[in-house]
Amino acid sequence: MWNKIVLFGCMLGFCAGILCAEELDTMKISNLVELDEVVIQSFKQDRRLETAPLAASAVNGATLRHREVTGIKEVSSLIPNLFIPDYGSKLTSPVYIRGIGSRINAPSVGLYIDGVPFFEKSAFDFDFSEIDRIEVLRGPQGTLYGRNTMGGIINVYTRSPRKYQGTNVSFTGGNYTYLKGSASHYGTLSDRVVFAVSADVQNQDGYFKNEYTGEKADDLFSASGRVRLEWEMTDRLTMRVMSSLDHTDQGGYPYAPYDSTKQVADKVNYNDYSSYKRLLSTSGLNMDYRADRFRVGSQTSFQYLSDDQEIDQDFSPADRYFVTQKQKQRMFSEELNVKSNLGTDYQWLFGAFAFYQGIDNTVRMNYKERYYFTHKDYDMPTYGAALYHQSVFNNLLTDGLSLTLGLRFDYEHAENDYVAKKETETDSKETDHFDAKLSFKQLTPKVAIQYTFPAGQMVYGTATKGYKTGGFNTSFSTDADRTFDPEYSWNYEVGAKAALIPGVLSAEFAVFYIDWRKQQISQSIASEQGSMLKNAGKSESKGVELSLHGSPFNGFLWQLQYGYTHAKFKEYQRSATIDYGGKFLPMVPRNTFSLSADYTLSSVCKAIDRMTFSLAYTGTGKLYWTEANEASQSRYGLLNGKISVTKGIATLSVWAKNITNTDYTAFYFEAMGSRFAQKGKPFTFGGSIAMSF
């Protein structure tokens, strides 16, 4: 492995040396890498991240390209206390921030793409293409964002044709037969109308071989396209339209028996090919009206998701169980808000939000050894509405002192029309049926105080209530297990942000404590052929976060991100004989760490305009996979690198991921009395060529 990446690096360095041999001695570094000033320009609020009283991180598109980040799961550990395990397919993407997350059912961390909310976890894992920036807001964001944002928010913004113009094409190839092509165009229809179109397609044979079939278990084909239109209808009114289509067809679930003694996964070895197919269509319409003293915004969204999962449920060579699950989701949302313009000491925001989400789910399990099927149908419509307000008082009593007060009221109504049948070759019999309804109401307040010093440094403190609705389980053994209750938290946080050396070094620091009640925990049902959510008693999470980034000299940029989370159950009586009080929360790394650097040389020689060297190390601390704290993953680190050479419109790059070929477990679960795990992705490398016209 090592010889391959060294060979790639030497080849590129050798080519650059030949092209520039006569000029290396007179080479000058002329570019200046400046620290970004990131501004929250969202539907909710417009303000600089470094002056907002919350723990927030931003990653721009250039950084994502330097890190060769191609999907949301690769953002894991780049952000303090953010962890996204690799589940094995795009069916679900458990996202955890500060220990708050959900492995099944609705997510506990919100995802918005260009202002469009993504409610269904099966829609989270999408291919990154033409991304302008990603913002991660840590801690409860329920006052402005509402349902199921107890852990925080991930805001993804694609490139706007107002900022970019031209055409981009790229092609990437790597080992494991990884191929990806993408193209985009940003154009102008008139002085007031701009547009963008983009598309990408990728194919990969897979990383892990299934010993039984002799084929790769996790092959992947995906394609996506996006259209964006922005129209300045008048000097005050702007319309933005976004629509995307995403298709995925993949083998998945490279799960293998887990050796609990050695804490490693064995080889993948099961008889039935398992797969996941998904079609995802997302559209959004944003209207923005700017008056002299206020702005009015409207965000209309629609999302359609259709997916099909087929999975060898026993993950063994035996011909025992095979499950087919089909799901359709239709989500419609509308949000209206009116907010004051910037520039005054009193800033205010009023908003209203409504949504409808319809999910039809069919699960068919083939008990091959017993020659019968179980067939379960779920019709689960959910709708809700909310009103919210936020006031910000700047220069309160004294210059630099600010107070933020927020309050939101949410109402949600959920239904479940459930039918279960047992089918044989000659008979079909209904075994269970119920039609139930649930309703939830909640107020989520927020208070934040901050003080900004004359030199620009600021300190803040916040207290925010977190809330996640209850709902219906799709797997259960008893009537009591059919539903689960809401969970609640109070997040207390203090922090500081400062440009320690303006333009050279900036720092952010936060300390948090989360008091958590009725936490929703994933458990296996009695038959161990499915999972459900149950409520624990009390939990707590506490920790620290540190971010440093700087540019000590021209052309060089470095970033350090560190997070520590200590999350435990305070009260959790699993059963009459099992008490998990004092145990660590599952899926929560004790530490997350990221150190990266980019060094850019400009005007290298006549044959090379620019060279960029990028290196990034991400570390993930010890974590437990279950609430019993028996299976764990010790700390591990991944080293990635990339070298890019630009001449004119073309950029040639070579990259490598997991350069040290570190062995680690990416995901673990227990089913049917057995333990299974998925190995992390091995050493990969490749090259790409990109052109911008």
Stockholm file with secondary structure:
# STOCKHOLM 1.0

chainA/1-693         MWNKIVLFGCMLGFCAGILCAEELDTMKISNLVELDEVVIQSFKQDRRLETAPLAASAVNGATLRHREVTGIKEVSSLIPNLFIPDYGSKLTSPVYIRGIGSRINAPSVGLYIDGVPFFEKSAFDFDFSEIDRIEVLRGPQGTLYGRNTMGGIINVYTRSPRKYQGTNVSFTGGNYTYLKGSASHYGTLSDRVVFAVSADVQNQDGYFKNEYTGEKADDLFSASGRVRLEWEMTDRLTMRVMSSLDHTDQGGYPYAPYDSTKQVADKVNYNDYSSYKRLLSTSGLNMDYRADRFRVGSQTSFQYLSDDQEIDQDFSPADRYFVTQKQKQRMFSEELNVKSNLGTDYQWLFGAFAFYQGIDNTVRMNYKERYYFTHKDYDMPTYGAALYHQSVFNNLLTDGLSLTLGLRFDYEHAENDYVAKKETETDSKETDHFDAKLSFKQLTPKVAIQYTFPAGQMVYGTATKGYKTGGFNTSFSTDADRTFDPEYSWNYEVGAKAALIPGVLSAEFAVFYIDWRKQQISQSIASEQGSMLKNAGKSESKGVELSLHGSPFNGFLWQLQYGYTHAKFKEYQRSATIDYGGKFLPMVPRNTFSLSADYTLSSVCKAIDRMTFSLAYTGTGKLYWTEANEASQSRYGLLNGKISVTKGIATLSVWAKNITNTDYTAFYFEAMGSRFAQKGKPFTFGGSIAMSF
#=GR chainA/1-693 SS CHHHHHHHHHHHHHHHHHHHTTTGGGCCCCCCCCCCCCEEESSSCEEEGGGSSSEEEEEEHHHHHHTTCCBGGGGTTTSTTEECCCCSSTTCCCCEETTBCCSSSSCSEEEEETTEEECCGGGSCCBCCSEEEEEEEESCCHHHHCTTCSSEEEEEEECCTTTCCEEEEEEEEETTTEEEEEEEEEEESSSSEEEEEEEEEEEECCSCBCTTTSSBSCCEEEEEEEEEEEEECSSSEEEEEEEEEEEEEEECCCCEEEETTTTEECCCCCSSCCEEEEEEEEEEEEEEEECSSEEEEEEEEEEEEEEEEEEETTCSSSCCEEEEEEEEEEEEEEEEEEEECSSSSEEEEEEEEEEEEEEEEEEEEEETTTTEEEEEEEEEEEEEEEEEEEEEECSCSSTTEEEEEEEEEEEEEEEEEEEEEEECSSCEEEEEEEEEEEEEEEEEEEEEEEEECTTSCEEEEEEEEEEECCEECSSCSSGGGGEECCEEEEEEEEEEEEEEETTTEEEEEEEEEEEEESCEEEEECTTSSSEEEEECSEEEEEEEEEEEEECSSTTEEEEEEEEEEEEEEEECBCSSSCBCTTCBCTTCCSEEEEEEEEEEEEEEETTEEEEEEEEEEEEECCEESSTTCCSEECCEEEEEEEEEEEETTEEEEEEEESTTCCCCEEEEEEETTEEEEEECCCCEEEEEEEEEC
#=GC SS_cons         CHHHHHHHHHHHHHHHHHHHTTTGGGCCCCCCCCCCCCEEESSSCEEEGGGSSSEEEEEEHHHHHHTTCCBGGGGTTTSTTEECCCCSSTTCCCCEETTBCCSSSSCSEEEEETTEEECCGGGSCCBCCSEEEEEEEESCCHHHHCTTCSSEEEEEEECCTTTCCEEEEEEEEETTTEEEEEEEEEEESSSSEEEEEEEEEEEECCSCBCTTTSSBSCCEEEEEEEEEEEEECSSSEEEEEEEEEEEEEEECCCCEEEETTTTEECCCCCSSCCEEEEEEEEEEEEEEEECSSEEEEEEEEEEEEEEEEEEETTCSSSCCEEEEEEEEEEEEEEEEEEEECSSSSEEEEEEEEEEEEEEEEEEEEEETTTTEEEEEEEEEEEEEEEEEEEEEECSCSSTTEEEEEEEEEEEEEEEEEEEEEEECSSCEEEEEEEEEEEEEEEEEEEEEEEEECTTSCEEEEEEEEEEECCEECSSCSSGGGGEECCEEEEEEEEEEEEEEETTTEEEEEEEEEEEEESCEEEEECTTSSSEEEEECSEEEEEEEEEEEEECSSTTEEEEEEEEEEEEEEEECBCSSSCBCTTCBCTTCCSEEEEEEEEEEEEEEETTEEEEEEEEEEEEECCEESSTTCCSEECCEEEEEEEEEEEETTEEEEEEEESTTCCCCEEEEEEETTEEEEEECCCCEEEEEEEEEC
//
